[in-house]
């Protein structure tokens, strides 16, 4: 692993959370750690793209400007003037996930990009905890590991893998977040199934994604334009209904521009 990258111990801790009963369990257990310092579960496999928006995320052009320009500027456009800033989103994800500072939780950041939220979560949970960022983009993950190394974080690990088929064991995380990515997945409902599965009972999920705000038939036009770019536009009740159907409770939800923030707690098992 390159000098200044996130610690190898954190990567091995993440490897220990991988499922042991999946069809690719043997391959995942022996998955390589790249020269950039992330665990690559997709070694030798190229991801399928859902459209132009995801193509940009996989390219080498966006990662260098993602945190400084791309995400803040695009976020302001879609969240509107009253929506939270990036710093505000960091505060919001801490609030929605109910993380205890220094509490040692295991947290998963799905579609982590360059790792801005992963690093924030690592600082919250402390050295006894672990923040794992998973993404499909090699260029994003190379940037993420470098950023974590420069920040001196030793409880951050990055994994290249499929968000729609999360390879982690069931009930292995205390909290999961997925900000600004669910609308880019080819099968977002399958991704939600896996996020639910890897959460322990009582664990919390926080999501930021698209929101359809225009009335029909303009809403149909809005959705069509999103699909042309490879982005799904979710109805304002669609995400809440999907979370409820999967057993999430105590749901929280808010709108900001054409985005929505949703959170909930995985229901504990029913008493015998």
N, C-alpha and C positions, 0 to 999 in steps of 0.2 A: 504494500500500500504506500502511496506517495506521501512524502513528508508534508505535515500540515493538514492531512485529511482527517475526517472524523475517525475516532479510535477503532482499532480492529476488534477490541473486546465488545464494543457496541454492535458491530456487524455480526459477531458470533452470537450475541444475545438475540439478535433478530432472527438468525438462522434457527435458533432453538425454538422459536415460536412457529416455525413452519409446520404444516400438517404432516402427519406421519402415515396417513392412510389414503392419500390421494393417488391417482393413477401415475403421477409423475414424482412420487415421493422420493425415490432413489435419486433421480436426476436433480431434484431440488436440494436434497441434502448435500450433494456434491457440487452445487452450482458455484461457479468461480466468483471471486472478488476481483473486480477489474483494477487496472492500474490507477484509475481515478478514485477507487475506494468504495464502490458500491457493489452489493451482491446482485449478480445478474441471473435471474431465473429464466430469461428469454435468450440466453446466449445462442447465437446462430439463427435466431428467428426474427424476422422483421414484422412489426405490427401492421395490421390493416388500418387504413386511414378512413375516418368518417367524413372527411371533407377538407376544404381549404383551411378552415380554422385550425384543425388538428395538424395539418401539414406544416403550418407555421410553428406550432409547438415542437414539432419533431426536427425542425431545421436548426441550423447553426446561427441564424440571424437574430432570433428573438431572445434566447437566454441572456446575452450580455446586457440587454436593455430591459429585461422583463420587470425587475423589481424597481428600477429607477424611473422608467418611463411607461412601458407597455401596460403593466397591470394598473398603476395609479391613474393614468390618463383614461384608459378604456373603462376602468371601474367608475371613475367620476361620470363619464358619459352615460353609463347604463344605470348607475345608482341615483343619478340626479343630484341637484345641488344640496339637498337635505340628507342625502345618504351618508353613511359613515366613511371617513377617510381610511387609508390603510391601517394607520395606528388604531383607528376606531374599530376596524374589523378584528384586529388582534385582541382588543379588549373584549369585543363581543364574543369571539370564540372561547376565550377564557371563561366568560360569564355563562355561555350556553352549555359548556362541558362541565361546569361546576368542579373544576380541578382544584385540589387543595395544594397550595404552594409547598413544595418540598415533600409532597405526599408519596412519591415513589410509584406513581401510576405508569402503566404501559399505554401509550397513546399512538394511534395510527393516523397519519395524514395521507389521505387517498388523493392521487393525482397532485402530488406535492409541488411539481414544477421545480423552481430553483430553491425551494425549501424555506421560504420566509416564515410560514406558519409552523413548520417542523421545528425550526430553531426557537421560535417563541414558546412552543409547547415544551421543549426540552428545558428551557430556563425555568418554567413553572414547576415541572414535576421533580426537578432536582436530580442529583447524581444517582440516587437509589432508583429512579424511574428510567424509562426509555421512551424516546420519541422516534418512531419509524416513519419515514416518508417513502411512499411507493409511487412510481411513475413509469411510463413506457418510453419516455424520451431519453436517449443517451446523452444528448447535449444538455438538457435540463439537469440531469443527475450529476454530470461532471461539474457543472456550476454549483449545484447544491452542496456537494461534498467539499469543494474548495471553500465555499462560504462558511460552512460549519467548522472547518479546520482553522480558518482565520479567526473565527469567533472563540476558539479554544473550547468548544463543546465536546465533551467526552461521552455523552449519553444520547448521541444522535446516530442513527444508522439509516442508510438509504438502500432501497431495493428496486431493481428494474423488474417489473412484473405487470400482470394484467389486472386492472381494477375490477373487471367484470367476473374474474375467477380468482379472487384473493386466495393465495396459497397458504394462508396462515391457519393454524388450528382453531377450532371453534372455542369461543369464550377465552381468547388469549389477550384481549385488550379491554382496558377499563373505559376508554373513550375513543371515538373515531370522528374525524372531521373530513369534509370534502367541500372545499370552497372553490367556486368558479370553474367547475369541471363536469358535473353530472350531465349537463346538457350536451356535452361533446361525446358521450359514450354511445356506442351503437345500440347497447341494450341496458339503459339505466336502471330498469327494474331488476334485472339480474344482479347488477352491481349493488343495489339496495339489499337484495337477499343476502349477499355475501357480507356486507357491512353488518347486518343484523347478526349473522352467524358468528362472526369473529368477536362480537361484543359479549362480555359477561352479562348475566342477568343483573339489572340495575345500572349497567353502563349506559353512557349517554352518546348520542349522535348529533352532530351539528352540520348543517348543509347550507351553502349559498349557491343559488342557481338562477336560471332565467324565470321570468314571470310574464304571462300574457296579460296585458292591461287593456288592450283595445277591445271594444265590443264587436260581435259578429256583424257584418262579414269582414270588418277590418282585422279582426283577430285571426281569421284564416289567412289573410295576406301576410300578417306578421309571422305566423308559423311557417308559411311557405318560404318567405325570405330567409328565415332562420335555417330551414332545411337545406336551402341552396348552399349555405356556408358550412353545412355539416353540424348545425346546432339545433337542438330541439328546444322549443319554447313551451314550457309547462303552464297549464292552466293554474289559476290561483288556488284552487282546491285540490288539484291533482296530486301534488306532492304530499299534502297533509293526509289525503285519503290513502295514498300508498304507504305512508309510515304507519298509519293506524291499522291497515290491513296486515302489516307485518308484525304487529304486537308491540309497537311503541306506544307509550302512554305519557301523560303530562306534557302534551305537545305545546310548543311555543312557535309562533309564526309572526313574521312582520314583512312588510313590503318596503322597498326603496327603489324608486324609479321602475325599471323593468327587470328588477331582480327581487328575489325573495330569500329570506333567511328562515330556516326551519330547524327545530331541535326537538328531541324527545328522549325518553328513557326506555331501555329495553325492559319489558315487563319481567318481574321475577317469576320463577316457575310456580305453577298452581300448587297449593298445599294439598297433601294427600288426604 
